[in-house]
Amino acid sequence: MWAPTTRRQHSRAGLRYASDLTDAEWRLLEPLLPRPRREGRRRAWPQREIMNAIFYVLRAG
């Protein structure tokens, strides 16, 4: 059963989409992703936005 504490912890209020990563989820995922290289072109989009897009497509189909 959802307790008030648990409900706040898993709340998705304030996110654009239900599939967007919360700050806590991003802190877990970020160390697992490759770091940007020093040479070459800079990334056009932040990694977090790319992951949000991937999760959106997986959830929405």
DOLO-944390 format. One record per residue (C-alpha): residue number from 1; x, y, z. Coordinates in steps of 0.05 Angstrom, whole numbers, plus 5000, padded with zeros to 4 digits. Last residue first. Layout:
k=NUM, X=X, Y=Y, Z=Z $
...
This chain:
k=61, X=5112, Y=5055, Z=4426 $
k=60, X=5093, Y=5101, Z=4483 $
k=59, X=5136, Y=5070, Z=4537 $
k=58, X=5197, Y=5051, Z=4496 $
k=57, X=5192, Y=5116, Z=4456 $
k=56, X=5188, Y=5158, Z=4519 $
k=55, X=5246, Y=5119, Z=4551 $
k=54, X=5290, Y=5134, Z=4491 $
k=53, X=5270, Y=5208, Z=4492 $
k=52, X=5285, Y=5214, Z=4566 $
k=51, X=5353, Y=5181, Z=4554 $
k=50, X=5369, Y=5232, Z=4500 $
k=49, X=5347, Y=5288, Z=4545 $
k=48, X=5393, Y=5263, Z=4601 $
k=47, X=5452, Y=5258, Z=4553 $
k=46, X=5447, Y=5332, Z=4537 $
k=45, X=5435, Y=5348, Z=4463 $
k=44, X=5482, Y=5376, Z=4410 $
k=43, X=5543, Y=5339, Z=4437 $
k=42, X=5608, Y=5375, Z=4425 $
k=41, X=5647, Y=5359, Z=4361 $
k=40, X=5713, Y=5325, Z=4364 $
k=39, X=5765, Y=5318, Z=4418 $
k=38, X=5755, Y=5315, Z=4493 $
k=37, X=5707, Y=5257, Z=4489 $
k=36, X=5640, Y=5258, Z=4525 $
k=35, X=5634, Y=5207, Z=4582 $
k=34, X=5601, Y=5141, Z=4568 $
k=33, X=5538, Y=5125, Z=4608 $
k=32, X=5538, Y=5082, Z=4672 $
k=31, X=5555, Y=5140, Z=4718 $
k=30, X=5491, Y=5177, Z=4694 $
k=29, X=5441, Y=5121, Z=4710 $
k=28, X=5438, Y=5124, Z=4786 $
k=27, X=5440, Y=5200, Z=4791 $
k=26, X=5388, Y=5203, Z=4735 $
k=25, X=5340, Y=5159, Z=4774 $
k=24, X=5346, Y=5205, Z=4835 $
k=23, X=5335, Y=5268, Z=4792 $
k=22, X=5272, Y=5238, Z=4762 $
k=21, X=5276, Y=5209, Z=4691 $
k=20, X=5221, Y=5226, Z=4642 $
k=19, X=5171, Y=5169, Z=4625 $
k=18, X=5112, Y=5204, Z=4657 $
k=17, X=5124, Y=5263, Z=4612 $
k=16, X=5140, Y=5336, Z=4625 $
k=15, X=5161, Y=5323, Z=4697 $
k=14, X=5135, Y=5367, Z=4754 $
k=13, X=5098, Y=5312, Z=4790 $
k=12, X=5129, Y=5243, Z=4779 $
k=11, X=5122, Y=5223, Z=4852 $
k=10, X=5160, Y=5160, Z=4873 $
k=9, X=5188, Y=5189, Z=4938 $
k=8, X=5126, Y=5230, Z=4953 $
k=7, X=5082, Y=5167, Z=4948 $
k=6, X=5130, Y=5128, Z=4991 $
k=5, X=5127, Y=5179, Z=5046 $
k=4, X=5051, Y=5185, Z=5042 $
k=3, X=5045, Y=5109, Z=5047 $
k=2, X=5024, Y=5071, Z=4985 $
k=1, X=5000, Y=5000, Z=5000 $
